[in-house]
Amino acid sequence: GRMWAYTVGFTVLPHVGGFLGWFLNRKEIPAWYEKLKKPSWCPSRKMFPVAWTVLYTGMGYASYLVWNDLGGCSSKAIVPLGLYGAQLALNWAWPPFFFGAHNLNMALIDILCLDGLAIGTLCSWYRINRVAALLLLPYLGWLAMATCLTIRVWKDNPEQK
């Protein structure tokens, strides 16, 4: 019975910071974000909550698989789950930097570090649970797009820096 609770807990955890980031910064999206110069390939605003719901669910469940395969919070789990936790913290930090503080420089630094940690997470998980690693691939794809978008917004809106 308790494994069910762990599965749900790990799967829901990424959504907590994602929802909080959206909730705290939601007023800045129409007020500030819409006025920024963005590339033609920028996804519609309606795509972001759908994408993040799917991505956070996959990422969270994958973290459960790794945690379970390593026997919980053992010494073997420090690096793979530490990388995951660090990249999740940077993921959650991006909306306050970008939307909240309108700090494109910090948002760019954040997402570039996030990319490295997310790739490191996938690499460390691959040896432990290949399904978990594969569940991170859509996230890495979306992060690649989000990084390119962040770079373009940073470059094309110099008055915001």
N, C-alpha and C positions, 0 to 999 in steps of 0.2 A: 504494500500500500504506500510505503514511504517513497519508493522509486518514482511513482506517479507524481508526487509533489515536487521532487527534484527535477524531473523532466519539465514540468510546467514552470517551475521557478527559473531554471536556466533559460528556457525558451522566452519567457516574458521579460526577463531582466533588461535586454537591450532596448526594449520598447519604453522602459521607464524614462531613461535619459532622453530618448528621441521625442517622447510626448512632452516632457518638461521643456526641452529646447523649443519645440513648436509653440507650446502654450505661452512661454515667457516672451517670445519674439514675434508672435502672430500679427501684432498690429504693425510691425515694421515691414511686413511683406507687401501689403498694398501701398503703404505710405512711402517707403524708401526703395525697396527692391524693384518694384515695377518701373521706377524712373531711371534705373541704371541702363546703360547701353549693354545689350547682350547679343551674342551671335545668333544667327538665324536657326542654328541647330539646337538651341536651348530648349529642353523639354518644357511642355506646358506645366503651369503651376499645379494642375490637377494630377499630374503624373507622380509628383514627389511623395505624397502620403501613401499612394498605392505601392510604389517601388520600395519605400522604406519599411512598410509593413511586411512585405514579402522578404526583404533582405534581413531585417532584424529577426524575423521568425527563423529563417534558415540558419543564421549566424548563432542565435541563441540555442537552438536544438543541437547544432554542431558542437557547441561548447559543452553541452551536456554529454554528448557521446565521448568526447575526449576525457572529460572529468570522470565519467563512469569507467572507461577503459583503463585509466590510470589508478583506479581504486580510490577515488575521492581526492581530497587535498593532501596527497602524499608529496614527498620530496621530488618525485619524478614529475609532478604537476607544476612545480614552481615556474619553470621557463615557459612551457606551452600556454598555461593559463595566465601567467604574468604578462606575456606578449599580448594575449587576447584582452586582458584587462586594461593594459596601457593603450592599445589601439581603440578600445571602446571609450576610454576617457577622452582621447583626442577627437573621436567621432562626436561625442557629446559636447565637446568644447567648441566645435566649429560654428554652430548656429549663434551662440552668444558673441563670438568674435565678429562674425560676418553681419548678422542681422541686428544684434543687440548693440555692439560697440561701433558698427560700421567700419571696423578696422580690417581693411582688405589685406594689409601687410601681415597681420597676425593670422588671419584666416588662411592665407597662402602658406605661410610657414607651418601652420597646424596641419593642413591637408597633405603637404609634402612629407612631413614626419609620419602622419597617419598611413600614407601609402607604404612607406618602408616597414612600419610595424605590422600592417595587415599582410604584406607579403611574407614577412618573418613568421607571422602566426600560421599562415597556410603551410609554409615549409616545415615548421616544427610539428604541425598536426598530421602532415602527410605520412610520417613514419609511425604515427600512433593509430590513426583511423582515416583511411582514404576517403570514406564517405563524408566525414566531417570536413576534410580538406576540399573535396569537390563542392560541398555546400557553400564554401566561401567564394567559389569562382564567380557567381553572379554579382556578389558584393564587390569583388575586385574590378569587375567590368564596369559597374556603376561608379565606383570610386575613380576609375580612369577618366570617365566622362566628367564627373564632378570636379576633378583636378583640372582638366582642360578648361572647363567652364570657369572655375575660380581664376585661373591664369588669364583667360580672356577678359573677364570682368575687371580684374586687377589692372590689366594693361590698357583696356579701353575706357576706363573711368579714372584718369589721373587726378582729377579734382577731389576724388574721394580718399586719396592716399594722404 
